[in-house]
Amino acid sequence: MASLSEERYSFNIDWYDDQAGIIRKFTLNYFVVTNMIEMYDVKNSRIFLKKIEVPGIKLEDFFVGA
């Protein structure tokens, strides 16, 4: 279970959906200590991707234009 004091970074991201021809807006949360990510669908107000561990990703991978 996640601690309330766990360090987390949140990013507002856009993803262009080729099939639908629209831009989808998400909030991506990166949990530093556990190296996990979670995505929240802003339009539908629900979790898009549950919290999962991504072994190859680190904080330095997140930057404008990535």
CHARMM-style PDB file with segment names, atoms N, HN, CA, C and O in Angstrom:
ATOM      1  N   MET     1       0.845  -1.174   0.000  1.00  0.00      PROA
ATOM      2  CA  MET     1       0.000   0.000   0.000  1.00  0.00      PROA
ATOM      3  C   MET     1       0.891   1.239   0.000  1.00  0.00      PROA
ATOM      4  O   MET     1       1.918   1.267   0.678  1.00  0.00      PROA
ATOM      5  N   ALA     2       0.506   2.249  -0.749  1.00  0.00      PROA
ATOM      6  HN  ALA     2      -0.329   2.226  -1.300  1.00  0.00      PROA
ATOM      7  CA  ALA     2       1.319   3.462  -0.886  1.00  0.00      PROA
ATOM      8  C   ALA     2       1.233   4.320   0.370  1.00  0.00      PROA
ATOM      9  O   ALA     2       0.182   4.464   0.994  1.00  0.00      PROA
ATOM     10  N   SER     3       2.364   4.868   0.701  1.00  0.00      PROA
ATOM     11  HN  SER     3       3.218   4.751   0.194  1.00  0.00      PROA
ATOM     12  CA  SER     3       2.443   5.771   1.846  1.00  0.00      PROA
ATOM     13  C   SER     3       2.046   7.173   1.407  1.00  0.00      PROA
ATOM     14  O   SER     3       2.279   7.553   0.260  1.00  0.00      PROA
ATOM     15  N   LEU     4       1.452   7.940   2.308  1.00  0.00      PROA
ATOM     16  HN  LEU     4       1.263   7.631   3.240  1.00  0.00      PROA
ATOM     17  CA  LEU     4       1.060   9.306   1.971  1.00  0.00      PROA
ATOM     18  C   LEU     4       2.273  10.205   1.767  1.00  0.00      PROA
ATOM     19  O   LEU     4       2.181  11.241   1.109  1.00  0.00      PROA
ATOM     20  N   SER     5       3.401   9.808   2.329  1.00  0.00      PROA
ATOM     21  HN  SER     5       3.476   8.966   2.863  1.00  0.00      PROA
ATOM     22  CA  SER     5       4.608  10.628   2.203  1.00  0.00      PROA
ATOM     23  C   SER     5       5.469  10.221   1.012  1.00  0.00      PROA
ATOM     24  O   SER     5       6.556  10.770   0.832  1.00  0.00      PROA
ATOM     25  N   GLU     6       5.014   9.276   0.199  1.00  0.00      PROA
ATOM     26  HN  GLU     6       4.131   8.830   0.346  1.00  0.00      PROA
ATOM     27  CA  GLU     6       5.779   8.818  -0.952  1.00  0.00      PROA
ATOM     28  C   GLU     6       5.928   9.943  -1.977  1.00  0.00      PROA
ATOM     29  O   GLU     6       4.952  10.605  -2.331  1.00  0.00      PROA
ATOM     30  N   GLU     7       7.158  10.151  -2.446  1.00  0.00      PROA
ATOM     31  HN  GLU     7       7.951   9.614  -2.158  1.00  0.00      PROA
ATOM     32  CA  GLU     7       7.427  11.209  -3.415  1.00  0.00      PROA
ATOM     33  C   GLU     7       6.819  10.839  -4.762  1.00  0.00      PROA
ATOM     34  O   GLU     7       7.015   9.736  -5.273  1.00  0.00      PROA
ATOM     35  N   ARG     8       6.062  11.807  -5.332  1.00  0.00      PROA
ATOM     36  HN  ARG     8       5.903  12.702  -4.917  1.00  0.00      PROA
ATOM     37  CA  ARG     8       5.359  11.563  -6.585  1.00  0.00      PROA
ATOM     38  C   ARG     8       5.442  12.799  -7.456  1.00  0.00      PROA
ATOM     39  O   ARG     8       5.315  13.922  -6.966  1.00  0.00      PROA
ATOM     40  N   TYR     9       5.654  12.595  -8.747  1.00  0.00      PROA
ATOM     41  HN  TYR     9       5.756  11.683  -9.144  1.00  0.00      PROA
ATOM     42  CA  TYR     9       5.607  13.676  -9.725  1.00  0.00      PROA
ATOM     43  C   TYR     9       4.421  13.437 -10.632  1.00  0.00      PROA
ATOM     44  O   TYR     9       4.159  12.305 -11.038  1.00  0.00      PROA
ATOM     45  N   SER    10       3.699  14.509 -10.953  1.00  0.00      PROA
ATOM     46  HN  SER    10       3.912  15.429 -10.623  1.00  0.00      PROA
ATOM     47  CA  SER    10       2.538  14.413 -11.830  1.00  0.00      PROA
ATOM     48  C   SER    10       2.761  15.264 -13.067  1.00  0.00      PROA
ATOM     49  O   SER    10       3.263  16.386 -12.987  1.00  0.00      PROA
ATOM     50  N   PHE    11       2.382  14.714 -14.211  1.00  0.00      PROA
ATOM     51  HN  PHE    11       1.975  13.803 -14.276  1.00  0.00      PROA
ATOM     52  CA  PHE    11       2.554  15.395 -15.485  1.00  0.00      PROA
ATOM     53  C   PHE    11       1.237  15.382 -16.251  1.00  0.00      PROA
ATOM     54  O   PHE    11       0.562  14.354 -16.311  1.00  0.00      PROA
ATOM     55  N   ASN    12       0.871  16.517 -16.833  1.00  0.00      PROA
ATOM     56  HN  ASN    12       1.419  17.352 -16.784  1.00  0.00      PROA
ATOM     57  CA  ASN    12      -0.271  16.573 -17.734  1.00  0.00      PROA
ATOM     58  C   ASN    12       0.253  16.243 -19.121  1.00  0.00      PROA
ATOM     59  O   ASN    12       1.142  16.921 -19.636  1.00  0.00      PROA
ATOM     60  N   ILE    13      -0.306  15.194 -19.725  1.00  0.00      PROA
ATOM     61  HN  ILE    13      -1.029  14.644 -19.307  1.00  0.00      PROA
ATOM     62  CA  ILE    13       0.196  14.749 -21.020  1.00  0.00      PROA
ATOM     63  C   ILE    13      -0.928  14.672 -22.036  1.00  0.00      PROA
ATOM     64  O   ILE    13      -2.096  14.506 -21.685  1.00  0.00      PROA
ATOM     65  N   ASP    14      -0.552  14.796 -23.304  1.00  0.00      PROA
ATOM     66  HN  ASP    14       0.397  14.931 -23.589  1.00  0.00      PROA
ATOM     67  CA  ASP    14      -1.472  14.645 -24.430  1.00  0.00      PROA
ATOM     68  C   ASP    14      -1.015  13.457 -25.250  1.00  0.00      PROA
ATOM     69  O   ASP    14       0.183  13.232 -25.422  1.00  0.00      PROA
ATOM     70  N   TRP    15      -1.973  12.699 -25.755  1.00  0.00      PROA
ATOM     71  HN  TRP    15      -2.946  12.882 -25.616  1.00  0.00      PROA
ATOM     72  CA  TRP    15      -1.666  11.573 -26.628  1.00  0.00      PROA
ATOM     73  C   TRP    15      -2.590  11.660 -27.832  1.00  0.00      PROA
ATOM     74  O   TRP    15      -3.811  11.713 -27.687  1.00  0.00      PROA
ATOM     75  N   TYR    16      -1.999  11.674 -29.018  1.00  0.00      PROA
ATOM     76  HN  TYR    16      -1.007  11.631 -29.135  1.00  0.00      PROA
ATOM     77  CA  TYR    16      -2.794  11.731 -30.235  1.00  0.00      PROA
ATOM     78  C   TYR    16      -3.207  10.314 -30.617  1.00  0.00      PROA
ATOM     79  O   TYR    16      -2.360   9.456 -30.867  1.00  0.00      PROA
ATOM     80  N   ASP    17      -4.505  10.081 -30.661  1.00  0.00      PROA
ATOM     81  HN  ASP    17      -5.193  10.778 -30.458  1.00  0.00      PROA
ATOM     82  CA  ASP    17      -5.069   8.781 -31.027  1.00  0.00      PROA
ATOM     83  C   ASP    17      -5.300   8.786 -32.534  1.00  0.00      PROA
ATOM     84  O   ASP    17      -6.216   9.450 -33.019  1.00  0.00      PROA
ATOM     85  N   ASP    18      -4.473   8.047 -33.280  1.00  0.00      PROA
ATOM     86  HN  ASP    18      -3.729   7.508 -32.886  1.00  0.00      PROA
ATOM     87  CA  ASP    18      -4.567   8.010 -34.746  1.00  0.00      PROA
ATOM     88  C   ASP    18      -5.913   7.477 -35.231  1.00  0.00      PROA
ATOM     89  O   ASP    18      -6.485   8.013 -36.180  1.00  0.00      PROA
ATOM     90  N   GLN    19      -6.416   6.437 -34.593  1.00  0.00      PROA
ATOM     91  HN  GLN    19      -5.951   6.002 -33.822  1.00  0.00      PROA
ATOM     92  CA  GLN    19      -7.664   5.819 -35.044  1.00  0.00      PROA
ATOM     93  C   GLN    19      -8.859   6.756 -34.887  1.00  0.00      PROA
ATOM     94  O   GLN    19      -9.702   6.847 -35.780  1.00  0.00      PROA
ATOM     95  N   ALA    20      -8.932   7.445 -33.761  1.00  0.00      PROA
ATOM     96  HN  ALA    20      -8.247   7.371 -33.035  1.00  0.00      PROA
ATOM     97  CA  ALA    20     -10.057   8.345 -33.511  1.00  0.00      PROA
ATOM     98  C   ALA    20      -9.809   9.739 -34.067  1.00  0.00      PROA
ATOM     99  O   ALA    20     -10.755  10.496 -34.283  1.00  0.00      PROA
ATOM    100  N   GLY    21      -8.540  10.088 -34.302  1.00  0.00      PROA
ATOM    101  HN  GLY    21      -7.771   9.473 -34.126  1.00  0.00      PROA
ATOM    102  CA  GLY    21      -8.194  11.413 -34.811  1.00  0.00      PROA
ATOM    103  C   GLY    21      -8.371  12.516 -33.786  1.00  0.00      PROA
ATOM    104  O   GLY    21      -8.662  13.659 -34.141  1.00  0.00      PROA
ATOM    105  N   ILE    22      -8.197  12.177 -32.508  1.00  0.00      PROA
ATOM    106  HN  ILE    22      -7.961  11.249 -32.219  1.00  0.00      PROA
ATOM    107  CA  ILE    22      -8.355  13.175 -31.446  1.00  0.00      PROA
ATOM    108  C   ILE    22      -7.156  13.135 -30.507  1.00  0.00      PROA
ATOM    109  O   ILE    22      -6.387  12.174 -30.495  1.00  0.00      PROA
ATOM    110  N   ILE    23      -7.016  14.183 -29.733  1.00  0.00      PROA
ATOM    111  HN  ILE    23      -7.641  14.964 -29.742  1.00  0.00      PROA
ATOM    112  CA  ILE    23      -5.981  14.253 -28.707  1.00  0.00      PROA
ATOM    113  C   ILE    23      -6.618  13.920 -27.366  1.00  0.00      PROA
ATOM    114  O   ILE    23      -7.585  14.558 -26.947  1.00  0.00      PROA
ATOM    115  N   ARG    24      -6.071  12.925 -26.706  1.00  0.00      PROA
ATOM    116  HN  ARG    24      -5.286  12.407 -27.045  1.00  0.00      PROA
ATOM    117  CA  ARG    24      -6.578  12.518 -25.395  1.00  0.00      PROA
ATOM    118  C   ARG    24      -5.676  13.108 -24.311  1.00  0.00      PROA
ATOM    119  O   ARG    24      -4.455  13.140 -24.462  1.00  0.00      PROA
ATOM    120  N   LYS    25      -6.278  13.569 -23.232  1.00  0.00      PROA
ATOM    121  HN  LYS    25      -7.270  13.543 -23.110  1.00  0.00      PROA
ATOM    122  CA  LYS    25      -5.536  14.203 -22.142  1.00  0.00      PROA
ATOM    123  C   LYS    25      -5.506  13.276 -20.929  1.00  0.00      PROA
ATOM    124  O   LYS    25      -6.524  12.718 -20.520  1.00  0.00      PROA
ATOM    125  N   PHE    26      -4.305  13.131 -20.370  1.00  0.00      PROA
ATOM    126  HN  PHE    26      -3.478  13.584 -20.703  1.00  0.00      PROA
ATOM    127  CA  PHE    26      -4.092  12.272 -19.215  1.00  0.00      PROA
ATOM    128  C   PHE    26      -3.248  12.987 -18.181  1.00  0.00      PROA
ATOM    129  O   PHE    26      -2.554  13.957 -18.488  1.00  0.00      PROA
ATOM    130  N   THR    27      -3.313  12.503 -16.959  1.00  0.00      PROA
ATOM    131  HN  THR    27      -3.877  11.716 -16.709  1.00  0.00      PROA
ATOM    132  CA  THR    27      -2.369  12.882 -15.919  1.00  0.00      PROA
ATOM    133  C   THR    27      -1.558  11.635 -15.627  1.00  0.00      PROA
ATOM    134  O   THR    27      -2.104  10.590 -15.273  1.00  0.00      PROA
ATOM    135  N   LEU    28      -0.237  11.757 -15.780  1.00  0.00      PROA
ATOM    136  HN  LEU    28       0.207  12.606 -16.067  1.00  0.00      PROA
ATOM    137  CA  LEU    28       0.668  10.648 -15.500  1.00  0.00      PROA
ATOM    138  C   LEU    28       1.335  10.903 -14.160  1.00  0.00      PROA
ATOM    139  O   LEU    28       1.942  11.953 -13.952  1.00  0.00      PROA
ATOM    140  N   ASN    29       1.223   9.955 -13.265  1.00  0.00      PROA
ATOM    141  HN  ASN    29       0.730   9.102 -13.435  1.00  0.00      PROA
ATOM    142  CA  ASN    29       1.865  10.043 -11.956  1.00  0.00      PROA
ATOM    143  C   ASN    29       3.045   9.094 -11.929  1.00  0.00      PROA
ATOM    144  O   ASN    29       2.913   7.912 -12.247  1.00  0.00      PROA
ATOM    145  N   TYR    30       4.201   9.619 -11.545  1.00  0.00      PROA
ATOM    146  HN  TYR    30       4.308  10.579 -11.286  1.00  0.00      PROA
ATOM    147  CA  TYR    30       5.413   8.801 -11.412  1.00  0.00      PROA
ATOM    148  C   TYR    30       5.809   8.772  -9.942  1.00  0.00      PROA
ATOM    149  O   TYR    30       6.038   9.817  -9.331  1.00  0.00      PROA
ATOM    150  N   PHE    31       5.889   7.580  -9.383  1.00  0.00      PROA
ATOM    151  HN  PHE    31       5.703   6.731  -9.879  1.00  0.00      PROA
ATOM    152  CA  PHE    31       6.240   7.388  -7.986  1.00  0.00      PROA
ATOM    153  C   PHE    31       7.725   7.040  -7.914  1.00  0.00      PROA
ATOM    154  O   PHE    31       8.141   5.972  -8.362  1.00  0.00      PROA
ATOM    155  N   VAL    32       8.513   7.939  -7.353  1.00  0.00      PROA
ATOM    156  HN  VAL    32       8.175   8.807  -6.989  1.00  0.00      PROA
ATOM    157  CA  VAL    32       9.971   7.846  -7.382  1.00  0.00      PROA
ATOM    158  C   VAL    32      10.497   6.643  -6.610  1.00  0.00      PROA
ATOM    159  O   VAL    32      11.315   5.886  -7.133  1.00  0.00      PROA
ATOM    160  N   VAL    33      10.050   6.459  -5.397  1.00  0.00      PROA
ATOM    161  HN  VAL    33       9.385   7.075  -4.972  1.00  0.00      PROA
ATOM    162  CA  VAL    33      10.594   5.416  -4.523  1.00  0.00      PROA
ATOM    163  C   VAL    33      10.314   4.018  -5.070  1.00  0.00      PROA
ATOM    164  O   VAL    33      11.193   3.158  -5.047  1.00  0.00      PROA
ATOM    165  N   THR    34       9.110   3.789  -5.556  1.00  0.00      PROA
ATOM    166  HN  THR    34       8.396   4.489  -5.575  1.00  0.00      PROA
ATOM    167  CA  THR    34       8.717   2.458  -6.019  1.00  0.00      PROA
ATOM    168  C   THR    34       8.922   2.262  -7.516  1.00  0.00      PROA
ATOM    169  O   THR    34       8.754   1.153  -8.024  1.00  0.00      PROA
ATOM    170  N   ASN    35       9.289   3.340  -8.234  1.00  0.00      PROA
ATOM    171  HN  ASN    35       9.425   4.241  -7.822  1.00  0.00      PROA
ATOM    172  CA  ASN    35       9.507   3.287  -9.687  1.00  0.00      PROA
ATOM    173  C   ASN    35       8.250   2.796 -10.416  1.00  0.00      PROA
ATOM    174  O   ASN    35       8.327   1.950 -11.307  1.00  0.00      PROA
ATOM    175  N   MET    36       7.092   3.343 -10.021  1.00  0.00      PROA
ATOM    176  HN  MET    36       7.030   4.030  -9.297  1.00  0.00      PROA
ATOM    177  CA  MET    36       5.817   2.951 -10.605  1.00  0.00      PROA
ATOM    178  C   MET    36       5.175   4.146 -11.305  1.00  0.00      PROA
ATOM    179  O   MET    36       5.445   5.299 -10.970  1.00  0.00      PROA
ATOM    180  N   ILE    37       4.320   3.847 -12.285  1.00  0.00      PROA
ATOM    181  HN  ILE    37       4.100   2.910 -12.558  1.00  0.00      PROA
ATOM    182  CA  ILE    37       3.551   4.890 -12.945  1.00  0.00      PROA
ATOM    183  C   ILE    37       2.067   4.549 -12.874  1.00  0.00      PROA
ATOM    184  O   ILE    37       1.672   3.401 -12.675  1.00  0.00      PROA
ATOM    185  N   GLU    38       1.264   5.596 -13.044  1.00  0.00      PROA
ATOM    186  HN  GLU    38       1.585   6.530 -13.206  1.00  0.00      PROA
ATOM    187  CA  GLU    38      -0.189   5.462 -13.048  1.00  0.00      PROA
ATOM    188  C   GLU    38      -0.708   6.547 -13.979  1.00  0.00      PROA
ATOM    189  O   GLU    38      -0.183   7.661 -13.984  1.00  0.00      PROA
ATOM    190  N   MET    39      -1.742   6.233 -14.775  1.00  0.00      PROA
ATOM    191  HN  MET    39      -2.168   5.329 -14.771  1.00  0.00      PROA
ATOM    192  CA  MET    39      -2.309   7.229 -15.683  1.00  0.00      PROA
ATOM    193  C   MET    39      -3.795   7.405 -15.391  1.00  0.00      PROA
ATOM    194  O   MET    39      -4.533   6.442 -15.183  1.00  0.00      PROA
ATOM    195  N   TYR    40      -4.204   8.675 -15.382  1.00  0.00      PROA
ATOM    196  HN  TYR    40      -3.604   9.457 -15.551  1.00  0.00      PROA
ATOM    197  CA  TYR    40      -5.579   9.055 -15.080  1.00  0.00      PROA
ATOM    198  C   TYR    40      -6.163   9.758 -16.305  1.00  0.00      PROA
ATOM    199  O   TYR    40      -5.578  10.718 -16.806  1.00  0.00      PROA
ATOM    200  N   ASP    41      -7.312   9.286 -16.787  1.00  0.00      PROA
ATOM    201  HN  ASP    41      -7.787   8.506 -16.380  1.00  0.00      PROA
ATOM    202  CA  ASP    41      -8.003   9.880 -17.928  1.00  0.00      PROA
ATOM    203  C   ASP    41      -8.767  11.115 -17.449  1.00  0.00      PROA
ATOM    204  O   ASP    41      -9.718  10.997 -16.676  1.00  0.00      PROA
ATOM    205  N   VAL    42      -8.353  12.292 -17.904  1.00  0.00      PROA
ATOM    206  HN  VAL    42      -7.581  12.388 -18.532  1.00  0.00      PROA
ATOM    207  CA  VAL    42      -8.931  13.550 -17.436  1.00  0.00      PROA
ATOM    208  C   VAL    42     -10.376  13.706 -17.908  1.00  0.00      PROA
ATOM    209  O   VAL    42     -11.242  14.078 -17.116  1.00  0.00      PROA
ATOM    210  N   LYS    43     -10.651  13.430 -19.180  1.00  0.00      PROA
ATOM    211  HN  LYS    43      -9.948  13.127 -19.824  1.00  0.00      PROA
ATOM    212  CA  LYS    43     -11.992  13.630 -19.739  1.00  0.00      PROA
ATOM    213  C   LYS    43     -13.038  12.744 -19.056  1.00  0.00      PROA
ATOM    214  O   LYS    43     -14.122  13.210 -18.707  1.00  0.00      PROA
ATOM    215  N   ASN    44     -12.704  11.472 -18.869  1.00  0.00      PROA
ATOM    216  HN  ASN    44     -11.823  11.094 -19.152  1.00  0.00      PROA
ATOM    217  CA  ASN    44     -13.662  10.521 -18.301  1.00  0.00      PROA
ATOM    218  C   ASN    44     -13.566  10.402 -16.775  1.00  0.00      PROA
ATOM    219  O   ASN    44     -14.329   9.657 -16.161  1.00  0.00      PROA
ATOM    220  N   SER    45     -12.637  11.131 -16.173  1.00  0.00      PROA
ATOM    221  HN  SER    45     -12.017  11.737 -16.672  1.00  0.00      PROA
ATOM    222  CA  SER    45     -12.456  11.140 -14.709  1.00  0.00      PROA
ATOM    223  C   SER    45     -12.344   9.739 -14.126  1.00  0.00      PROA
ATOM    224  O   SER    45     -13.080   9.363 -13.215  1.00  0.00      PROA
ATOM    225  N   ARG    46     -11.394   8.969 -14.682  1.00  0.00      PROA
ATOM    226  HN  ARG    46     -10.795   9.275 -15.422  1.00  0.00      PROA
ATOM    227  CA  ARG    46     -11.179   7.619 -14.162  1.00  0.00      PROA
ATOM    228  C   ARG    46      -9.743   7.170 -14.434  1.00  0.00      PROA
ATOM    229  O   ARG    46      -9.031   7.758 -15.248  1.00  0.00      PROA
ATOM    230  N   ILE    47      -9.347   6.125 -13.738  1.00  0.00      PROA
ATOM    231  HN  ILE    47      -9.926   5.647 -13.078  1.00  0.00      PROA
ATOM    232  CA  ILE    47      -8.014   5.560 -13.914  1.00  0.00      PROA
ATOM    233  C   ILE    47      -7.953   4.899 -15.299  1.00  0.00      PROA
ATOM    234  O   ILE    47      -8.825   4.106 -15.655  1.00  0.00      PROA
ATOM    235  N   PHE    48      -6.922   5.232 -16.065  1.00  0.00      PROA
ATOM    236  HN  PHE    48      -6.214   5.876 -15.775  1.00  0.00      PROA
ATOM    237  CA  PHE    48      -6.709   4.629 -17.372  1.00  0.00      PROA
ATOM    238  C   PHE    48      -5.725   3.465 -17.258  1.00  0.00      PROA
ATOM    239  O   PHE    48      -5.904   2.422 -17.886  1.00  0.00      PROA
ATOM    240  N   LEU    49      -4.692   3.657 -16.453  1.00  0.00      PROA
ATOM    241  HN  LEU    49      -4.546   4.504 -15.942  1.00  0.00      PROA
ATOM    242  CA  LEU    49      -3.677   2.628 -16.225  1.00  0.00      PROA
ATOM    243  C   LEU    49      -3.417   2.544 -14.735  1.00  0.00      PROA
ATOM    244  O   LEU    49      -2.978   3.514 -14.118  1.00  0.00      PROA
ATOM    245  N   LYS    50      -3.691   1.380 -14.157  1.00  0.00      PROA
ATOM    246  HN  LYS    50      -4.048   0.592 -14.659  1.00  0.00      PROA
ATOM    247  CA  LYS    50      -3.436   1.204 -12.732  1.00  0.00      PROA
ATOM    248  C   LYS    50      -1.947   1.272 -12.452  1.00  0.00      PROA
ATOM    249  O   LYS    50      -1.126   1.109 -13.354  1.00  0.00      PROA
ATOM    250  N   LYS    51      -1.612   1.508 -11.224  1.00  0.00      PROA
ATOM    251  HN  LYS    51      -2.279   1.640 -10.491  1.00  0.00      PROA
ATOM    252  CA  LYS    51      -0.224   1.650 -10.779  1.00  0.00      PROA
ATOM    253  C   LYS    51       0.554   0.365 -11.081  1.00  0.00      PROA
ATOM    254  O   LYS    51       0.236  -0.709 -10.570  1.00  0.00      PROA
ATOM    255  N   ILE    52       1.587   0.506 -11.928  1.00  0.00      PROA
ATOM    256  HN  ILE    52       1.845   1.378 -12.342  1.00  0.00      PROA
ATOM    257  CA  ILE    52       2.423  -0.639 -12.280  1.00  0.00      PROA
ATOM    258  C   ILE    52       3.896  -0.244 -12.207  1.00  0.00      PROA
ATOM    259  O   ILE    52       4.249   0.923 -12.374  1.00  0.00      PROA
ATOM    260  N   GLU    53       4.738  -1.229 -11.958  1.00  0.00      PROA
ATOM    261  HN  GLU    53       4.451  -2.177 -11.822  1.00  0.00      PROA
ATOM    262  CA  GLU    53       6.179  -0.984 -11.926  1.00  0.00      PROA
ATOM    263  C   GLU    53       6.734  -1.082 -13.341  1.00  0.00      PROA
ATOM    264  O   GLU    53       6.406  -1.996 -14.097  1.00  0.00      PROA
ATOM    265  N   VAL    54       7.587  -0.112 -13.680  1.00  0.00      PROA
ATOM    266  HN  VAL    54       7.854   0.631 -13.066  1.00  0.00      PROA
ATOM    267  CA  VAL    54       8.240  -0.090 -14.990  1.00  0.00      PROA
ATOM    268  C   VAL    54       9.748  -0.079 -14.732  1.00  0.00      PROA
ATOM    269  O   VAL    54      10.306   0.970 -14.409  1.00  0.00      PROA
ATOM    270  N   PRO    55      10.412  -1.225 -14.868  1.00  0.00      PROA
ATOM    271  CA  PRO    55      11.819  -1.347 -14.480  1.00  0.00      PROA
ATOM    272  C   PRO    55      12.779  -0.402 -15.212  1.00  0.00      PROA
ATOM    273  O   PRO    55      13.726   0.080 -14.591  1.00  0.00      PROA
ATOM    274  N   GLY    56      12.578  -0.119 -16.493  1.00  0.00      PROA
ATOM    275  HN  GLY    56      11.809  -0.510 -16.997  1.00  0.00      PROA
ATOM    276  CA  GLY    56      13.546   0.663 -17.249  1.00  0.00      PROA
ATOM    277  C   GLY    56      13.355   2.165 -17.197  1.00  0.00      PROA
ATOM    278  O   GLY    56      14.121   2.895 -17.826  1.00  0.00      PROA
ATOM    279  N   ILE    57      12.366   2.652 -16.474  1.00  0.00      PROA
ATOM    280  HN  ILE    57      11.744   2.059 -15.963  1.00  0.00      PROA
ATOM    281  CA  ILE    57      12.057   4.083 -16.498  1.00  0.00      PROA
ATOM    282  C   ILE    57      12.602   4.768 -15.243  1.00  0.00      PROA
ATOM    283  O   ILE    57      12.597   4.199 -14.151  1.00  0.00      PROA
ATOM    284  N   LYS    58      13.072   6.002 -15.429  1.00  0.00      PROA
ATOM    285  HN  LYS    58      13.077   6.464 -16.316  1.00  0.00      PROA
ATOM    286  CA  LYS    58      13.572   6.800 -14.298  1.00  0.00      PROA
ATOM    287  C   LYS    58      13.133   8.239 -14.483  1.00  0.00      PROA
ATOM    288  O   LYS    58      12.665   8.612 -15.559  1.00  0.00      PROA
ATOM    289  N   LEU    59      13.276   9.043 -13.456  1.00  0.00      PROA
ATOM    290  HN  LEU    59      13.657   8.740 -12.583  1.00  0.00      PROA
ATOM    291  CA  LEU    59      12.801  10.423 -13.464  1.00  0.00      PROA
ATOM    292  C   LEU    59      13.397  11.226 -14.615  1.00  0.00      PROA
ATOM    293  O   LEU    59      12.720  12.089 -15.174  1.00  0.00      PROA
ATOM    294  N   GLU    60      14.642  10.961 -14.977  1.00  0.00      PROA
ATOM    295  HN  GLU    60      15.192  10.260 -14.523  1.00  0.00      PROA
ATOM    296  CA  GLU    60      15.307  11.701 -16.048  1.00  0.00      PROA
ATOM    297  C   GLU    60      14.661  11.469 -17.413  1.00  0.00      PROA
ATOM    298  O   GLU    60      14.905  12.237 -18.344  1.00  0.00      PROA
ATOM    299  N   ASP    61      13.832  10.415 -17.550  1.00  0.00      PROA
ATOM    300  HN  ASP    61      13.634   9.791 -16.794  1.00  0.00      PROA
ATOM    301  CA  ASP    61      13.152  10.125 -18.812  1.00  0.00      PROA
ATOM    302  C   ASP    61      11.978  11.065 -19.070  1.00  0.00      PROA
ATOM    303  O   ASP    61      11.460  11.113 -20.186  1.00  0.00      PROA
ATOM    304  N   PHE    62      11.557  11.808 -18.056  1.00  0.00      PROA
ATOM    305  HN  PHE    62      11.978  11.769 -17.150  1.00  0.00      PROA
ATOM    306  CA  PHE    62      10.421  12.709 -18.200  1.00  0.00      PROA
ATOM    307  C   PHE    62      10.902  14.132 -18.464  1.00  0.00      PROA
ATOM    308  O   PHE    62      11.540  14.752 -17.613  1.00  0.00      PROA
ATOM    309  N   PHE    63      10.585  14.642 -19.658  1.00  0.00      PROA
ATOM    310  HN  PHE    63      10.067  14.139 -20.349  1.00  0.00      PROA
ATOM    311  CA  PHE    63      10.923  16.011 -20.033  1.00  0.00      PROA
ATOM    312  C   PHE    63       9.991  16.458 -21.148  1.00  0.00      PROA
ATOM    313  O   PHE    63       9.364  15.628 -21.807  1.00  0.00      PROA
ATOM    314  N   VAL    64       9.899  17.750 -21.359  1.00  0.00      PROA
ATOM    315  HN  VAL    64      10.408  18.424 -20.824  1.00  0.00      PROA
ATOM    316  CA  VAL    64       9.012  18.297 -22.385  1.00  0.00      PROA
ATOM    317  C   VAL    64       9.459  17.777 -23.745  1.00  0.00      PROA
ATOM    318  O   VAL    64      10.631  17.876 -24.106  1.00  0.00      PROA
ATOM    319  N   GLY    65       8.519  17.226 -24.487  1.00  0.00      PROA
ATOM    320  HN  GLY    65       7.566  17.146 -24.193  1.00  0.00      PROA
ATOM    321  CA  GLY    65       8.798  16.702 -25.815  1.00  0.00      PROA
ATOM    322  C   GLY    65       9.146  15.226 -25.839  1.00  0.00      PROA
ATOM    323  O   GLY    65       9.378  14.665 -26.910  1.00  0.00      PROA
ATOM    324  N   ALA    66       9.188  14.583 -24.671  1.00  0.00      PROA
ATOM    325  HN  ALA    66       9.000  15.038 -23.801  1.00  0.00      PROA
ATOM    326  CA  ALA    66       9.536  13.160 -24.629  1.00  0.00      PROA
ATOM    327  C   ALA    66       8.414  12.320 -25.184  1.00  0.00      PROA
ATOM    328  OT1 ALA    66       8.525  11.095 -25.231  1.00  0.00      PROA
TER     329      ALA     66
END
